[in-house]
Amino acid sequence: MEIRILEGDITQRQVDAIVNAANSSLLGGGGVDGAIHAAAGPQLLQACRRLRATELPDGLPPGQAAATEGYFLPAKWVIHTVGPNRRAGQTDPELLAGCFRESLRVAEGLRAETLAFPAIGAGVYGWDAETVARRGIGQVLAYDGGVQVVEFVLFSAGLAETFRRVHLELLG
């Protein structure tokens, strides 16, 4: 498994699947979610509405993941996951780890070999970068499946530096 830590725009990554830090409604939002919806085009919102009308009538619970096509993105797939909202009292770091673990599981089901993650939960949901990096990289290091390359695509130099430091620490 190759892990890459990059600063950049996840919507531009040439990978099989990107992970969307969604809200439970799956109907778009701000931050990474808004950027992915804007780049993918209106078909992504339609696909999310179909998921809500069929498989997920109550929305996507924190720590779980579901996939749609990528539409106008370079990535073929978007894997939507909902981080726990620390600001709303969802403070269990295992729920945060579940976002990464379940996204990898869904990616494997799609036969994706390359996958890009944002810093799930590190924005408006209030998780600190260190915790997100430890949970995310830890899940990727523990993963033993078909995904061959995982990118952490981070929107700032500070986040990227934290992820690089944590990655080196976890490698020992």
C-alpha positions in Angstrom: 0.0 0.0 0.0 1.3 3.4 -1.0 0.3 6.4 1.0 0.6 9.9 -0.5 0.1 13.1 1.5 -0.6 16.1 -0.8 -1.8 19.7 -0.5 -4.4 20.4 -3.1 -7.9 20.1 -4.5 -9.4 16.7 -4.1 -11.8 17.3 -7.0 -8.9 17.4 -9.4 -7.3 14.0 -8.4 -6.9 11.4 -11.1 -7.9 8.4 -8.9 -10.6 5.7 -9.1 -12.6 7.2 -6.2 -12.6 10.3 -4.0 -14.1 10.5 -0.5 -16.6 13.2 0.2 -16.8 14.5 3.8 -20.6 14.7 3.5 -23.4 15.6 5.9 -25.9 13.0 6.8 -28.5 14.5 4.4 -26.2 13.8 1.4 -27.7 16.8 -0.2 -24.7 19.0 -0.4 -23.1 21.5 1.9 -20.0 23.6 2.4 -16.3 22.9 2.4 -15.2 19.7 0.6 -18.8 18.6 0.2 -19.8 21.7 -1.7 -16.6 21.6 -3.8 -17.3 18.0 -4.8 -20.9 18.7 -5.7 -20.0 21.7 -7.7 -17.3 19.9 -9.7 -19.3 16.7 -10.2 -22.3 18.6 -11.6 -26.0 18.4 -10.8 -26.2 14.6 -11.5 -24.4 14.0 -8.2 -27.2 15.7 -6.2 -29.7 13.6 -8.2 -27.8 10.4 -7.3 -27.7 11.4 -3.7 -31.4 12.1 -3.7 -32.0 8.6 -5.2 -29.9 7.1 -2.3 -32.1 9.0 0.2 -35.3 7.8 -1.6 -34.2 4.1 -1.5 -31.4 2.8 0.6 -30.9 5.7 3.1 -34.3 7.3 3.8 -33.0 8.6 7.2 -29.7 9.8 5.8 -26.2 8.4 6.1 -25.2 7.8 9.7 -21.8 9.0 11.0 -19.0 6.5 10.4 -20.7 4.9 7.5 -20.1 5.2 3.7 -22.0 5.0 0.4 -21.0 5.5 -3.2 -22.3 7.3 -6.3 -20.8 7.9 -9.7 -18.3 10.8 -10.0 -20.0 12.3 -13.1 -17.9 15.3 -14.2 -15.0 14.6 -11.8 -11.8 12.9 -13.0 -12.6 10.2 -10.4 -15.1 7.5 -11.5 -16.7 7.3 -8.0 -17.5 9.4 -5.0 -17.6 7.7 -1.7 -19.7 9.7 0.8 -19.0 9.4 4.5 -20.2 11.4 7.4 -17.8 12.4 10.2 -19.0 12.6 13.7 -19.7 16.2 14.7 -17.7 17.1 17.8 -19.5 20.4 18.1 -22.8 18.5 18.4 -21.5 16.1 21.1 -20.4 13.2 18.8 -16.9 12.8 20.4 -16.2 9.1 19.8 -13.0 8.8 17.8 -14.0 5.3 16.7 -16.8 6.8 14.7 -14.2 9.0 13.0 -12.0 5.9 12.3 -15.1 4.2 10.9 -15.4 6.9 8.2 -12.0 5.8 6.9 -12.5 2.1 7.4 -15.9 2.0 5.8 -14.7 4.2 2.8 -11.9 1.7 2.2 -14.5 -1.2 2.4 -16.8 0.6 -0.1 -13.8 1.4 -2.4 -12.8 -2.3 -2.4 -16.4 -3.3 -3.3 -16.1 -0.9 -6.3 -12.8 -2.5 -7.2 -11.1 0.9 -6.8 -7.3 0.7 -6.7 -6.6 4.3 -6.0 -8.5 6.4 -3.5 -8.2 10.0 -2.2 -9.4 11.2 1.2 -9.9 14.7 2.6 -9.3 15.5 6.3 -12.8 14.1 7.3 -14.1 16.0 10.3 -11.3 18.6 10.5 -13.5 21.4 9.3 -16.8 22.6 10.7 -17.2 19.3 12.6 -14.5 20.4 15.0 -12.0 17.5 15.0 -8.3 18.6 15.4 -6.0 17.7 12.6 -3.8 15.4 14.8 -6.7 13.2 15.7 -8.0 13.0 12.1 -4.6 12.2 10.8 -4.0 9.5 13.5 -7.4 7.8 12.9 -7.3 8.1 9.1 -3.7 7.0 8.5 -4.1 4.3 11.2 -7.0 2.8 9.4 -5.2 2.9 6.1 -2.1 1.2 7.6 -4.3 -1.5 9.1 -6.1 -2.1 5.8 -5.3 -5.2 3.9 -7.3 -5.2 0.7 -7.4 -4.3 -3.0 -6.8 -0.5 -2.8 -3.2 0.0 -3.8 -2.7 3.8 -3.4 -4.3 6.1 -0.9 -3.9 9.8 -1.1 -4.7 12.3 1.7 -5.5 15.4 -0.2 -5.5 18.4 2.2 -6.5 21.9 1.6 -3.8 23.7 3.6 0.0 23.4 4.1 -0.6 23.1 7.9 -2.9 20.1 7.5 -0.5 18.4 5.1 2.4 18.9 7.5 0.4 17.4 10.4 -0.5 14.4 8.3 3.1 13.9 7.1 4.4 14.1 10.7 1.7 11.6 12.0 2.4 9.3 9.1 6.1 9.1 10.0 5.3 8.6 13.6 2.9 5.7 12.9 5.4 4.0 10.6 7.8 4.0 13.6 
